[in-house]
Amino acid sequence: MIILHVSYTLKDPRQRNFFCAALAEEGVLSATRGEEGCREYRLFFPADREEEAFLLEIWDDPVSMAAHKATKQFYRLQELKTGYVLATAVKKYELPGIAH
């Protein structure tokens, strides 16, 4: 199992609801959640840091995560980030042997 903690620093904190709405309207969130091997794909907003958005991703294995990076929704996310996101930080945790 692979867990990704993705922190986005937004260009303008007032835009975080628009960023979330764009991801939903463009189908990025729902399409990714429907991918084989995706166990969780959720966007959160820290209550104490309005300039941040936090994405939690949980994947069954490296193969499913790699396949995700070749999808239309992954590329659309990258395009949307150019309008809203100043910086991205990713922490990756691998938990071998955990059944899905």
Jmol script that loads the backbone (N, CA, C; Angstrom):
load data "model"
ATOM      1  N   MET A   1       0.847  -1.170   0.000  1.00  0.00           N
ATOM      2  CA  MET A   1       0.000   0.000   0.000  1.00  0.00           C
ATOM      3  C   MET A   1       0.896   1.238   0.000  1.00  0.00           C
ATOM      4  N   ILE A   2       0.475   2.234  -0.749  1.00  0.00           N
ATOM      5  CA  ILE A   2       1.215   3.489  -0.837  1.00  0.00           C
ATOM      6  C   ILE A   2       0.296   4.625  -0.404  1.00  0.00           C
ATOM      7  N   ILE A   3       0.797   5.459   0.486  1.00  0.00           N
ATOM      8  CA  ILE A   3       0.051   6.624   0.957  1.00  0.00           C
ATOM      9  C   ILE A   3       0.831   7.868   0.554  1.00  0.00           C
ATOM     10  N   LEU A   4       0.142   8.791  -0.077  1.00  0.00           N
ATOM     11  CA  LEU A   4       0.743  10.072  -0.435  1.00  0.00           C
ATOM     12  C   LEU A   4       0.038  11.187   0.327  1.00  0.00           C
ATOM     13  N   HIS A   5       0.830  12.029   0.951  1.00  0.00           N
ATOM     14  CA  HIS A   5       0.345  13.268   1.560  1.00  0.00           C
ATOM     15  C   HIS A   5       0.833  14.385   0.654  1.00  0.00           C
ATOM     16  N   VAL A   6      -0.079  15.018  -0.045  1.00  0.00           N
ATOM     17  CA  VAL A   6       0.277  16.068  -1.003  1.00  0.00           C
ATOM     18  C   VAL A   6      -0.219  17.398  -0.453  1.00  0.00           C
ATOM     19  N   SER A   7       0.710  18.305  -0.207  1.00  0.00           N
ATOM     20  CA  SER A   7       0.364  19.639   0.293  1.00  0.00           C
ATOM     21  C   SER A   7       0.539  20.648  -0.830  1.00  0.00           C
ATOM     22  N   TYR A   8      -0.508  21.394  -1.083  1.00  0.00           N
ATOM     23  CA  TYR A   8      -0.472  22.453  -2.078  1.00  0.00           C
ATOM     24  C   TYR A   8      -0.456  23.802  -1.366  1.00  0.00           C
ATOM     25  N   THR A   9       0.495  24.645  -1.703  1.00  0.00           N
ATOM     26  CA  THR A   9       0.479  26.037  -1.261  1.00  0.00           C
ATOM     27  C   THR A   9      -0.169  26.824  -2.387  1.00  0.00           C
ATOM     28  N   LEU A  10      -1.269  27.471  -2.075  1.00  0.00           N
ATOM     29  CA  LEU A  10      -2.044  28.171  -3.092  1.00  0.00           C
ATOM     30  C   LEU A  10      -1.495  29.565  -3.368  1.00  0.00           C
ATOM     31  N   LYS A  11      -1.657  29.998  -4.599  1.00  0.00           N
ATOM     32  CA  LYS A  11      -1.213  31.339  -4.988  1.00  0.00           C
ATOM     33  C   LYS A  11      -1.997  32.408  -4.242  1.00  0.00           C
ATOM     34  N   ASP A  12      -3.278  32.153  -4.056  1.00  0.00           N
ATOM     35  CA  ASP A  12      -4.160  33.104  -3.383  1.00  0.00           C
ATOM     36  C   ASP A  12      -5.089  32.307  -2.471  1.00  0.00           C
ATOM     37  N   PRO A  13      -4.963  32.465  -1.159  1.00  0.00           N
ATOM     38  CA  PRO A  13      -5.805  31.695  -0.232  1.00  0.00           C
ATOM     39  C   PRO A  13      -7.300  31.850  -0.488  1.00  0.00           C
ATOM     40  N   ARG A  14      -7.696  32.974  -1.043  1.00  0.00           N
ATOM     41  CA  ARG A  14      -9.123  33.192  -1.317  1.00  0.00           C
ATOM     42  C   ARG A  14      -9.631  32.304  -2.445  1.00  0.00           C
ATOM     43  N   GLN A  15      -8.722  31.639  -3.145  1.00  0.00           N
ATOM     44  CA  GLN A  15      -9.086  30.803  -4.286  1.00  0.00           C
ATOM     45  C   GLN A  15      -9.234  29.320  -3.955  1.00  0.00           C
ATOM     46  N   ARG A  16      -9.037  28.930  -2.695  1.00  0.00           N
ATOM     47  CA  ARG A  16      -9.021  27.492  -2.422  1.00  0.00           C
ATOM     48  C   ARG A  16     -10.356  26.814  -2.682  1.00  0.00           C
ATOM     49  N   ASN A  17     -11.454  27.485  -2.447  1.00  0.00           N
ATOM     50  CA  ASN A  17     -12.756  26.888  -2.769  1.00  0.00           C
ATOM     51  C   ASN A  17     -12.944  26.753  -4.280  1.00  0.00           C
ATOM     52  N   PHE A  18     -12.393  27.706  -5.028  1.00  0.00           N
ATOM     53  CA  PHE A  18     -12.468  27.636  -6.483  1.00  0.00           C
ATOM     54  C   PHE A  18     -11.614  26.489  -7.013  1.00  0.00           C
ATOM     55  N   PHE A  19     -10.453  26.264  -6.388  1.00  0.00           N
ATOM     56  CA  PHE A  19      -9.580  25.151  -6.761  1.00  0.00           C
ATOM     57  C   PHE A  19     -10.306  23.830  -6.548  1.00  0.00           C
ATOM     58  N   CYS A  20     -10.910  23.672  -5.412  1.00  0.00           N
ATOM     59  CA  CYS A  20     -11.652  22.453  -5.094  1.00  0.00           C
ATOM     60  C   CYS A  20     -12.822  22.272  -6.063  1.00  0.00           C
ATOM     61  N   ALA A  21     -13.544  23.338  -6.325  1.00  0.00           N
ATOM     62  CA  ALA A  21     -14.686  23.264  -7.242  1.00  0.00           C
ATOM     63  C   ALA A  21     -14.229  22.887  -8.652  1.00  0.00           C
ATOM     64  N   ALA A  22     -13.109  23.437  -9.079  1.00  0.00           N
ATOM     65  CA  ALA A  22     -12.584  23.110 -10.411  1.00  0.00           C
ATOM     66  C   ALA A  22     -12.224  21.636 -10.504  1.00  0.00           C
ATOM     67  N   LEU A  23     -11.601  21.098  -9.458  1.00  0.00           N
ATOM     68  CA  LEU A  23     -11.249  19.672  -9.455  1.00  0.00           C
ATOM     69  C   LEU A  23     -12.496  18.799  -9.535  1.00  0.00           C
ATOM     70  N   ALA A  24     -13.535  19.209  -8.832  1.00  0.00           N
ATOM     71  CA  ALA A  24     -14.787  18.444  -8.851  1.00  0.00           C
ATOM     72  C   ALA A  24     -15.493  18.576 -10.200  1.00  0.00           C
ATOM     73  N   GLU A  25     -15.622  19.798 -10.691  1.00  0.00           N
ATOM     74  CA  GLU A  25     -16.330  20.045 -11.948  1.00  0.00           C
ATOM     75  C   GLU A  25     -15.638  19.393 -13.143  1.00  0.00           C
ATOM     76  N   GLU A  26     -14.318  19.350 -13.120  1.00  0.00           N
ATOM     77  CA  GLU A  26     -13.554  18.749 -14.216  1.00  0.00           C
ATOM     78  C   GLU A  26     -13.508  17.225 -14.111  1.00  0.00           C
ATOM     79  N   GLY A  27     -14.057  16.674 -13.036  1.00  0.00           N
ATOM     80  CA  GLY A  27     -14.105  15.233 -12.872  1.00  0.00           C
ATOM     81  C   GLY A  27     -12.821  14.598 -12.376  1.00  0.00           C
ATOM     82  N   VAL A  28     -11.861  15.418 -11.958  1.00  0.00           N
ATOM     83  CA  VAL A  28     -10.572  14.890 -11.504  1.00  0.00           C
ATOM     84  C   VAL A  28     -10.755  14.001 -10.277  1.00  0.00           C
ATOM     85  N   LEU A  29     -11.513  14.469  -9.315  1.00  0.00           N
ATOM     86  CA  LEU A  29     -11.675  13.720  -8.068  1.00  0.00           C
ATOM     87  C   LEU A  29     -12.437  12.418  -8.294  1.00  0.00           C
ATOM     88  N   SER A  30     -13.590  12.482  -8.924  1.00  0.00           N
ATOM     89  CA  SER A  30     -14.403  11.282  -9.101  1.00  0.00           C
ATOM     90  C   SER A  30     -13.743  10.273 -10.033  1.00  0.00           C
ATOM     91  N   ALA A  31     -13.115  10.742 -11.100  1.00  0.00           N
ATOM     92  CA  ALA A  31     -12.453   9.818 -12.028  1.00  0.00           C
ATOM     93  C   ALA A  31     -11.300   9.093 -11.346  1.00  0.00           C
ATOM     94  N   THR A  32     -10.536   9.819 -10.545  1.00  0.00           N
ATOM     95  CA  THR A  32      -9.413   9.191  -9.853  1.00  0.00           C
ATOM     96  C   THR A  32      -9.918   8.188  -8.832  1.00  0.00           C
ATOM     97  N   ARG A  33     -10.962   8.535  -8.105  1.00  0.00           N
ATOM     98  CA  ARG A  33     -11.520   7.603  -7.113  1.00  0.00           C
ATOM     99  C   ARG A  33     -12.012   6.310  -7.763  1.00  0.00           C
ATOM    100  N   GLY A  34     -12.371   6.374  -9.022  1.00  0.00           N
ATOM    101  CA  GLY A  34     -12.855   5.206  -9.735  1.00  0.00           C
ATOM    102  C   GLY A  34     -11.765   4.346 -10.353  1.00  0.00           C
ATOM    103  N   GLU A  35     -10.531   4.787 -10.257  1.00  0.00           N
ATOM    104  CA  GLU A  35      -9.431   4.026 -10.850  1.00  0.00           C
ATOM    105  C   GLU A  35      -9.152   2.752 -10.054  1.00  0.00           C
ATOM    106  N   GLU A  36      -8.758   1.720 -10.788  1.00  0.00           N
ATOM    107  CA  GLU A  36      -8.385   0.471 -10.132  1.00  0.00           C
ATOM    108  C   GLU A  36      -7.167   0.715  -9.246  1.00  0.00           C
ATOM    109  N   GLY A  37      -7.249   0.250  -8.004  1.00  0.00           N
ATOM    110  CA  GLY A  37      -6.134   0.389  -7.074  1.00  0.00           C
ATOM    111  C   GLY A  37      -6.176   1.641  -6.225  1.00  0.00           C
ATOM    112  N   CYS A  38      -7.112   2.553  -6.517  1.00  0.00           N
ATOM    113  CA  CYS A  38      -7.236   3.772  -5.702  1.00  0.00           C
ATOM    114  C   CYS A  38      -8.158   3.469  -4.522  1.00  0.00           C
ATOM    115  N   ARG A  39      -7.629   3.594  -3.322  1.00  0.00           N
ATOM    116  CA  ARG A  39      -8.411   3.336  -2.113  1.00  0.00           C
ATOM    117  C   ARG A  39      -8.952   4.620  -1.495  1.00  0.00           C
ATOM    118  N   GLU A  40      -8.241   5.713  -1.712  1.00  0.00           N
ATOM    119  CA  GLU A  40      -8.674   7.003  -1.143  1.00  0.00           C
ATOM    120  C   GLU A  40      -8.066   8.115  -1.987  1.00  0.00           C
ATOM    121  N   TYR A  41      -8.876   9.152  -2.223  1.00  0.00           N
ATOM    122  CA  TYR A  41      -8.409  10.330  -2.943  1.00  0.00           C
ATOM    123  C   TYR A  41      -9.282  11.478  -2.461  1.00  0.00           C
ATOM    124  N   ARG A  42      -8.818  12.174  -1.442  1.00  0.00           N
ATOM    125  CA  ARG A  42      -9.626  13.199  -0.766  1.00  0.00           C
ATOM    126  C   ARG A  42      -8.853  14.502  -0.621  1.00  0.00           C
ATOM    127  N   LEU A  43      -9.545  15.586  -0.858  1.00  0.00           N
ATOM    128  CA  LEU A  43      -8.964  16.916  -0.717  1.00  0.00           C
ATOM    129  C   LEU A  43      -9.485  17.540   0.579  1.00  0.00           C
ATOM    130  N   PHE A  44      -8.560  18.079   1.369  1.00  0.00           N
ATOM    131  CA  PHE A  44      -8.897  18.711   2.648  1.00  0.00           C
ATOM    132  C   PHE A  44      -8.298  20.111   2.701  1.00  0.00           C
ATOM    133  N   PHE A  45      -8.871  20.935   3.566  1.00  0.00           N
ATOM    134  CA  PHE A  45      -8.327  22.262   3.827  1.00  0.00           C
ATOM    135  C   PHE A  45      -7.984  22.377   5.303  1.00  0.00           C
ATOM    136  N   PRO A  46      -6.708  22.572   5.646  1.00  0.00           N
ATOM    137  CA  PRO A  46      -6.350  22.757   7.057  1.00  0.00           C
ATOM    138  C   PRO A  46      -7.045  23.997   7.625  1.00  0.00           C
ATOM    139  N   ALA A  47      -7.626  23.869   8.792  1.00  0.00           N
ATOM    140  CA  ALA A  47      -8.354  24.979   9.413  1.00  0.00           C
ATOM    141  C   ALA A  47      -7.434  26.126   9.798  1.00  0.00           C
ATOM    142  N   ASP A  48      -6.174  25.825  10.064  1.00  0.00           N
ATOM    143  CA  ASP A  48      -5.257  26.861  10.544  1.00  0.00           C
ATOM    144  C   ASP A  48      -4.296  27.388   9.482  1.00  0.00           C
ATOM    145  N   ARG A  49      -4.442  26.937   8.225  1.00  0.00           N
ATOM    146  CA  ARG A  49      -3.561  27.407   7.150  1.00  0.00           C
ATOM    147  C   ARG A  49      -4.393  27.589   5.881  1.00  0.00           C
ATOM    148  N   GLU A  50      -4.995  28.737   5.752  1.00  0.00           N
ATOM    149  CA  GLU A  50      -5.911  28.956   4.636  1.00  0.00           C
ATOM    150  C   GLU A  50      -5.224  29.007   3.282  1.00  0.00           C
ATOM    151  N   GLU A  51      -3.892  29.124   3.272  1.00  0.00           N
ATOM    152  CA  GLU A  51      -3.157  29.140   2.004  1.00  0.00           C
ATOM    153  C   GLU A  51      -2.813  27.733   1.516  1.00  0.00           C
ATOM    154  N   GLU A  52      -3.282  26.706   2.223  1.00  0.00           N
ATOM    155  CA  GLU A  52      -2.952  25.330   1.867  1.00  0.00           C
ATOM    156  C   GLU A  52      -4.178  24.489   1.547  1.00  0.00           C
ATOM    157  N   ALA A  53      -3.955  23.513   0.696  1.00  0.00           N
ATOM    158  CA  ALA A  53      -4.906  22.433   0.444  1.00  0.00           C
ATOM    159  C   ALA A  53      -4.103  21.143   0.619  1.00  0.00           C
ATOM    160  N   PHE A  54      -4.759  20.109   1.091  1.00  0.00           N
ATOM    161  CA  PHE A  54      -4.090  18.844   1.389  1.00  0.00           C
ATOM    162  C   PHE A  54      -4.822  17.717   0.674  1.00  0.00           C
ATOM    163  N   LEU A  55      -4.082  16.926  -0.082  1.00  0.00           N
ATOM    164  CA  LEU A  55      -4.649  15.796  -0.797  1.00  0.00           C
ATOM    165  C   LEU A  55      -4.105  14.509  -0.197  1.00  0.00           C
ATOM    166  N   LEU A  56      -5.003  13.613   0.192  1.00  0.00           N
ATOM    167  CA  LEU A  56      -4.629  12.303   0.699  1.00  0.00           C
ATOM    168  C   LEU A  56      -4.919  11.287  -0.392  1.00  0.00           C
ATOM    169  N   GLU A  57      -3.881  10.553  -0.790  1.00  0.00           N
ATOM    170  CA  GLU A  57      -4.022   9.493  -1.786  1.00  0.00           C
ATOM    171  C   GLU A  57      -3.583   8.180  -1.163  1.00  0.00           C
ATOM    172  N   ILE A  58      -4.357   7.125  -1.379  1.00  0.00           N
ATOM    173  CA  ILE A  58      -3.965   5.790  -0.946  1.00  0.00           C
ATOM    174  C   ILE A  58      -4.144   4.859  -2.139  1.00  0.00           C
ATOM    175  N   TRP A  59      -3.055   4.177  -2.488  1.00  0.00           N
ATOM    176  CA  TRP A  59      -3.017   3.267  -3.639  1.00  0.00           C
ATOM    177  C   TRP A  59      -2.645   1.870  -3.186  1.00  0.00           C
ATOM    178  N   ASP A  60      -3.186   0.877  -3.871  1.00  0.00           N
ATOM    179  CA  ASP A  60      -2.884  -0.515  -3.541  1.00  0.00           C
ATOM    180  C   ASP A  60      -1.407  -0.848  -3.720  1.00  0.00           C
ATOM    181  N   ASP A  61      -0.830  -0.335  -4.807  1.00  0.00           N
ATOM    182  CA  ASP A  61       0.532  -0.746  -5.149  1.00  0.00           C
ATOM    183  C   ASP A  61       1.163   0.254  -6.120  1.00  0.00           C
ATOM    184  N   PRO A  62       2.462   0.112  -6.371  1.00  0.00           N
ATOM    185  CA  PRO A  62       3.148   1.019  -7.294  1.00  0.00           C
ATOM    186  C   PRO A  62       2.596   0.962  -8.721  1.00  0.00           C
ATOM    187  N   VAL A  63       2.101  -0.175  -9.134  1.00  0.00           N
ATOM    188  CA  VAL A  63       1.565  -0.316 -10.490  1.00  0.00           C
ATOM    189  C   VAL A  63       0.326   0.558 -10.681  1.00  0.00           C
ATOM    190  N   SER A  64      -0.593   0.510  -9.730  1.00  0.00           N
ATOM    191  CA  SER A  64      -1.811   1.330  -9.850  1.00  0.00           C
ATOM    192  C   SER A  64      -1.496   2.819  -9.743  1.00  0.00           C
ATOM    193  N   MET A  65      -0.538   3.169  -8.898  1.00  0.00           N
ATOM    194  CA  MET A  65      -0.152   4.573  -8.781  1.00  0.00           C
ATOM    195  C   MET A  65       0.509   5.060 -10.073  1.00  0.00           C
ATOM    196  N   ALA A  66       1.356   4.230 -10.671  1.00  0.00           N
ATOM    197  CA  ALA A  66       2.001   4.593 -11.934  1.00  0.00           C
ATOM    198  C   ALA A  66       0.974   4.727 -13.053  1.00  0.00           C
ATOM    199  N   ALA A  67      -0.007   3.838 -13.074  1.00  0.00           N
ATOM    200  CA  ALA A  67      -1.058   3.914 -14.093  1.00  0.00           C
ATOM    201  C   ALA A  67      -1.838   5.217 -13.957  1.00  0.00           C
ATOM    202  N   HIS A  68      -2.067   5.657 -12.731  1.00  0.00           N
ATOM    203  CA  HIS A  68      -2.769   6.919 -12.487  1.00  0.00           C
ATOM    204  C   HIS A  68      -2.052   8.092 -13.148  1.00  0.00           C
ATOM    205  N   LYS A  69      -0.730   8.063 -13.119  1.00  0.00           N
ATOM    206  CA  LYS A  69       0.050   9.172 -13.673  1.00  0.00           C
ATOM    207  C   LYS A  69      -0.030   9.263 -15.196  1.00  0.00           C
ATOM    208  N   ALA A  70      -0.665   8.286 -15.828  1.00  0.00           N
ATOM    209  CA  ALA A  70      -0.839   8.311 -17.281  1.00  0.00           C
ATOM    210  C   ALA A  70      -2.283   8.621 -17.683  1.00  0.00           C
ATOM    211  N   THR A  71      -3.123   8.991 -16.712  1.00  0.00           N
ATOM    212  CA  THR A  71      -4.537   9.221 -17.010  1.00  0.00           C
ATOM    213  C   THR A  71      -4.826  10.662 -17.405  1.00  0.00           C
ATOM    214  N   LYS A  72      -5.948  10.813 -18.062  1.00  0.00           N
ATOM    215  CA  LYS A  72      -6.436  12.137 -18.460  1.00  0.00           C
ATOM    216  C   LYS A  72      -6.635  13.034 -17.233  1.00  0.00           C
ATOM    217  N   GLN A  73      -7.194  12.480 -16.156  1.00  0.00           N
ATOM    218  CA  GLN A  73      -7.462  13.291 -14.969  1.00  0.00           C
ATOM    219  C   GLN A  73      -6.181  13.745 -14.277  1.00  0.00           C
ATOM    220  N   PHE A  74      -5.135  12.928 -14.328  1.00  0.00           N
ATOM    221  CA  PHE A  74      -3.855  13.349 -13.740  1.00  0.00           C
ATOM    222  C   PHE A  74      -3.313  14.555 -14.503  1.00  0.00           C
ATOM    223  N   TYR A  75      -3.362  14.494 -15.836  1.00  0.00           N
ATOM    224  CA  TYR A  75      -2.868  15.617 -16.637  1.00  0.00           C
ATOM    225  C   TYR A  75      -3.735  16.861 -16.456  1.00  0.00           C
ATOM    226  N   ARG A  76      -5.026  16.663 -16.282  1.00  0.00           N
ATOM    227  CA  ARG A  76      -5.913  17.812 -16.045  1.00  0.00           C
ATOM    228  C   ARG A  76      -5.598  18.462 -14.707  1.00  0.00           C
ATOM    229  N   LEU A  77      -5.288  17.654 -13.694  1.00  0.00           N
ATOM    230  CA  LEU A  77      -4.876  18.202 -12.398  1.00  0.00           C
ATOM    231  C   LEU A  77      -3.641  19.079 -12.569  1.00  0.00           C
ATOM    232  N   GLN A  78      -2.679  18.604 -13.338  1.00  0.00           N
ATOM    233  CA  GLN A  78      -1.457  19.386 -13.533  1.00  0.00           C
ATOM    234  C   GLN A  78      -1.773  20.731 -14.191  1.00  0.00           C
ATOM    235  N   GLU A  79      -2.686  20.728 -15.149  1.00  0.00           N
ATOM    236  CA  GLU A  79      -3.094  21.974 -15.812  1.00  0.00           C
ATOM    237  C   GLU A  79      -3.780  22.923 -14.834  1.00  0.00           C
ATOM    238  N   LEU A  80      -4.694  22.388 -14.031  1.00  0.00           N
ATOM    239  CA  LEU A  80      -5.410  23.226 -13.068  1.00  0.00           C
ATOM    240  C   LEU A  80      -4.463  23.812 -12.021  1.00  0.00           C
ATOM    241  N   LYS A  81      -3.477  23.043 -11.622  1.00  0.00           N
ATOM    242  CA  LYS A  81      -2.515  23.531 -10.625  1.00  0.00           C
ATOM    243  C   LYS A  81      -1.795  24.789 -11.098  1.00  0.00           C
ATOM    244  N   THR A  82      -1.564  24.934 -12.394  1.00  0.00           N
ATOM    245  CA  THR A  82      -0.843  26.116 -12.877  1.00  0.00           C
ATOM    246  C   THR A  82      -1.595  27.404 -12.567  1.00  0.00           C
ATOM    247  N   GLY A  83      -2.913  27.322 -12.477  1.00  0.00           N
ATOM    248  CA  GLY A  83      -3.707  28.505 -12.175  1.00  0.00           C
ATOM    249  C   GLY A  83      -3.885  28.790 -10.701  1.00  0.00           C
ATOM    250  N   TYR A  84      -3.742  27.775  -9.864  1.00  0.00           N
ATOM    251  CA  TYR A  84      -4.058  27.932  -8.445  1.00  0.00           C
ATOM    252  C   TYR A  84      -2.905  27.669  -7.479  1.00  0.00           C
ATOM    253  N   VAL A  85      -1.947  26.856  -7.880  1.00  0.00           N
ATOM    254  CA  VAL A  85      -0.954  26.341  -6.927  1.00  0.00           C
ATOM    255  C   VAL A  85       0.423  26.977  -7.149  1.00  0.00           C
ATOM    256  N   LEU A  86       0.985  27.456  -6.047  1.00  0.00           N
ATOM    257  CA  LEU A  86       2.319  28.051  -6.055  1.00  0.00           C
ATOM    258  C   LEU A  86       3.394  26.983  -5.866  1.00  0.00           C
ATOM    259  N   ALA A  87       3.161  26.031  -4.957  1.00  0.00           N
ATOM    260  CA  ALA A  87       4.143  24.989  -4.651  1.00  0.00           C
ATOM    261  C   ALA A  87       3.432  23.709  -4.235  1.00  0.00           C
ATOM    262  N   THR A  88       4.092  22.585  -4.492  1.00  0.00           N
ATOM    263  CA  THR A  88       3.574  21.273  -4.126  1.00  0.00           C
ATOM    264  C   THR A  88       4.643  20.516  -3.347  1.00  0.00           C
ATOM    265  N   ALA A  89       4.245  19.906  -2.238  1.00  0.00           N
ATOM    266  CA  ALA A  89       5.153  19.069  -1.446  1.00  0.00           C
ATOM    267  C   ALA A  89       4.495  17.702  -1.277  1.00  0.00           C
ATOM    268  N   VAL A  90       5.256  16.648  -1.547  1.00  0.00           N
ATOM    269  CA  VAL A  90       4.715  15.295  -1.469  1.00  0.00           C
ATOM    270  C   VAL A  90       5.527  14.469  -0.477  1.00  0.00           C
ATOM    271  N   LYS A  91       4.803  13.793   0.407  1.00  0.00           N
ATOM    272  CA  LYS A  91       5.418  12.815   1.311  1.00  0.00           C
ATOM    273  C   LYS A  91       4.827  11.456   0.932  1.00  0.00           C
ATOM    274  N   LYS A  92       5.707  10.491   0.741  1.00  0.00           N
ATOM    275  CA  LYS A  92       5.285   9.159   0.308  1.00  0.00           C
ATOM    276  C   LYS A  92       5.608   8.140   1.391  1.00  0.00           C
ATOM    277  N   TYR A  93       4.629   7.318   1.712  1.00  0.00           N
ATOM    278  CA  TYR A  93       4.789   6.265   2.706  1.00  0.00           C
ATOM    279  C   TYR A  93       4.412   4.935   2.059  1.00  0.00           C
ATOM    280  N   GLU A  94       5.297   3.969   2.150  1.00  0.00           N
ATOM    281  CA  GLU A  94       5.021   2.639   1.604  1.00  0.00           C
ATOM    282  C   GLU A  94       4.854   1.663   2.753  1.00  0.00           C
ATOM    283  N   LEU A  95       3.758   0.932   2.720  1.00  0.00           N
ATOM    284  CA  LEU A  95       3.437  -0.038   3.762  1.00  0.00           C
ATOM    285  C   LEU A  95       3.349  -1.415   3.133  1.00  0.00           C
ATOM    286  N   PRO A  96       4.469  -2.089   2.982  1.00  0.00           N
ATOM    287  CA  PRO A  96       4.461  -3.397   2.337  1.00  0.00           C
ATOM    288  C   PRO A  96       3.705  -4.417   3.165  1.00  0.00           C
ATOM    289  N   GLY A  97       3.064  -5.327   2.474  1.00  0.00           N
ATOM    290  CA  GLY A  97       2.394  -6.426   3.147  1.00  0.00           C
ATOM    291  C   GLY A  97       1.028  -6.127   3.697  1.00  0.00           C
ATOM    292  N   ILE A  98       0.524  -4.909   3.493  1.00  0.00           N
ATOM    293  CA  ILE A  98      -0.822  -4.584   3.983  1.00  0.00           C
ATOM    294  C   ILE A  98      -1.820  -4.926   2.888  1.00  0.00           C
ATOM    295  N   ALA A  99      -2.757  -5.777   3.222  1.00  0.00           N
ATOM    296  CA  ALA A  99      -3.764  -6.196   2.251  1.00  0.00           C
ATOM    297  C   ALA A  99      -4.779  -5.086   2.019  1.00  0.00           C
ATOM    298  N   HIS A 100      -5.347  -5.070   0.851  1.00  0.00           N
ATOM    299  CA  HIS A 100      -6.342  -4.067   0.514  1.00  0.00           C
ATOM    300  C   HIS A 100      -7.737  -4.568   0.679  1.00  0.00           C
TER     301      HIS A 100
END
end "model"
wireframe off; spacefill off
backbone 0.3
color backbone group
